Amino acid sequence: MESGKLNLLKQVAAGIAAQFGSDCEVVVHDLSRHPDHTIVAIENGHVSGRKVGDGASHVVMEQLETNDPEPRDHLCYLTRTPDGKILKSSTVYIRNSKGKVSAILAINYDISKLLMVESAVHDLISTGEPQQEEPEKIVNVNDLLEELIAQSVALVGKPVALMNKDDKVKAIRFLSENGAFLVTKSGDKIAKYFGISKYTLYSYIDSKQQEGK
């Protein structure tokens, strides 16, 4: 990321955090960096327990995996931290001078205490709009692989010990499509989890790519 743009994003992050207080976390992710270390600036990192030098969240991994040239900003959705805080989040995609997405500005406001108030005055503030059923999780890159593996197992609907080859192929393709293999040493961990060799693991992925062609 260009140093001038990084300095600007740091200034914006500090301004937003100052405006909304200590419950408002603002994160700058540099997509040119390794997924393990995308956070280059963060304000009020205590909200999610992250710091500069930590890795990508799920939304960042998704962009790194798809390299979507025209992603739409994702505004005002719910996320959940590992310790149970509910956050109102927004993700803004930042482009470089060539128009390519090079950074992500993420805003996460801890609304846990406000939700307690809402439950007391629900009739006064309810809008009647449908609510998001389950908040997305905010996880560090080290926890993201475990989260994705859990999702892949849930997708198949049975524990690994009961999975046949087709089940494992389905789970591993889900992991591939959701950026799991961008995580450092993920191949070793995934192969061990599913009880297969790395050769078999990558043959499952390659067969999917061949089908796509």
N, C-alpha and C positions, 0 to 999 in steps of 0.2 A: 504494500500500500504506500502511496506517495506520502512523504513526511508532512506535507502541507495539509493533506486531507485528514491524516491521523490527528494532527494538532487541532484541526477544526472539530473533529468528532469528539475529542477529549473535552474541548471547551463546551460543546453542546451537552455532552453527558453530565458534566459538572453543573451546568446551568439547570438542567431538568431535575437533577437530584436535589439541588439547593431549593428549587421552587416547591417540590413536593415532600421534602423532608426525608428522614432516616428510613422510612418504610419503602422508599422508592429506589430500587436497584436499576442502574443503567450500565449496560455492557456493550463494549465494542469488540467485535470479532474480526480479525484479519484473515480473509479466506486464502491468502497466498501462503499462509503458514501451515505447518503440519497440524492435522486434526487434534493431536495431543496438546497443542499449545496455541490455540486460536485467540484467546482472550488477551488483548493488548492494553485494554483500559477498563476499569470497573469502578463504579461509585456505589457505596453502601453494599459491598459484597457479602456482608453478614446476612442479608436477606436469604440468599440461596447457599451461602457457605463457600462461595468461589472467590478466586483471586487472580491477579494478572499472572499469566503463564499457564493457567488451567486450560482444559480442552473444550472441544466443541459440545454444544447441546444437540438435541435431536434435530431441531430445525436447521442448524448449521450443517450437520452431517448430511441432511437431506439435500441441501443446496450443493454441497461438495460432491455428492454422488450423482445428482442429475445434471448439474451445471446448467440449470435452466437459464436461458438468456433473458427471459422476460418474466421473472417471478413477480407475483402480486404481493404487495405488503400485506401482512397478516396482522390486523389491528383488533384490539379489545377482545381477547380470548382468555380463557382460564388455564392456568398451569398449576402444578402442585410440586412442592419441594419434597425431598426425601423425608424431612422431619414433619411433614403434614401441613405446612403453610399453604394457603390458597392465594394465588397471585393473579392479578389482572395484567395481562401481558400484551405487548405489541412488538412486532418484528418489522423493521424497515431495512430494505435492501439498498445498499449504497454502491453506486457505479463509479468506475475510474474515468479518466479522460477519454478512453476508447469506448466507453459505454458498456463495459463488462462489469458484472457484479464482483466487487472486490472486498466488500466488507458488509457486516450486518450490525445495525444498532438495535439492541434489544432493551425494552423497558419493562420492568417487572415490579408492580406495586402490590405490596402485601395488604390484602383486604380481609385477612382473617378476623381482625377485631371488628371491622365494619360489618362482616357477615353476622356476627353475634348481635350487633345492634339491629340489623335487618330482621333477624328472626323475631325481635321484640316489637318491631313496628312494621311488620310485613304488609299489612293492609294499607298502610299509608304510602309506601314507596314501591309497591308491586306494579309492574308495567303490563303484566299479562303476556309478555313475550315468552316463547319457549326457551328454556334454559339448556345450556350445554350439559349433557348427561354426566360426563366424567372429565375432569380437568386433565389436560396433558401434563406429563411429568417433566420437571426440569432436573436433569441429571448431569453429572460430570462425565467426561468421556470414559473414565475408568469404570463407571457404573453403567454406561450406556450399553455396552456389549451384553451384560447380564440382563438388562431390561429387554433388549431385542431378542435374546435367546428365549426369555420367558414368553414373549409375545409369539414367537415362532412355535413354541410348544402348545400354547393356547390355540393357535390357528389350526394345528393338526388335531388337537383334542384328546391326546393320549400321552402318557409319559414316554420318555425315550426308550425305556426297557421294553415297551410294547409296540414300538414303531417298526414297521417293515421298511423296505428300501424306498418305496414310493412316498411313504410318510416323511422319511428323512430328506428326500429330494425336495419335497414341498417346503419343509422347514428351512432348509439351507438356501433355497432360491428366495424365500422371503427375506432372509438375512442379507443376501447379496443385493436385492433390490432396495433395501433400506439402509445401505451404507455400512453394514457391520464390518466389512472387510477393509474399511479405511482405518479401523482401530489397530494400533500397533500389536503385532503377534496374535491377531484375532484368529488366523487360520489354525494355529496350534491349539488354541483354546476351544474353538468350535469343533475341530476334528476329535479332540479328546472327549468333549461333552457328548457327542453323538456316537462315540465308539467306532470311528472309522479312520482310515489313513488320510493323510493330507492329499495323496494322489486321488483317492476316491472322492474326497471333498471337492477338489477343483474339477474333477470330471463331471460331477453333478452340475456345477456352474457352467462349464463349457458346453454341456449338452443343451442347456437352456439358451445360451447365446447362439448355438448353431440352429436351434429351432426358430429363433427370431429372424435369422437370415433367410 
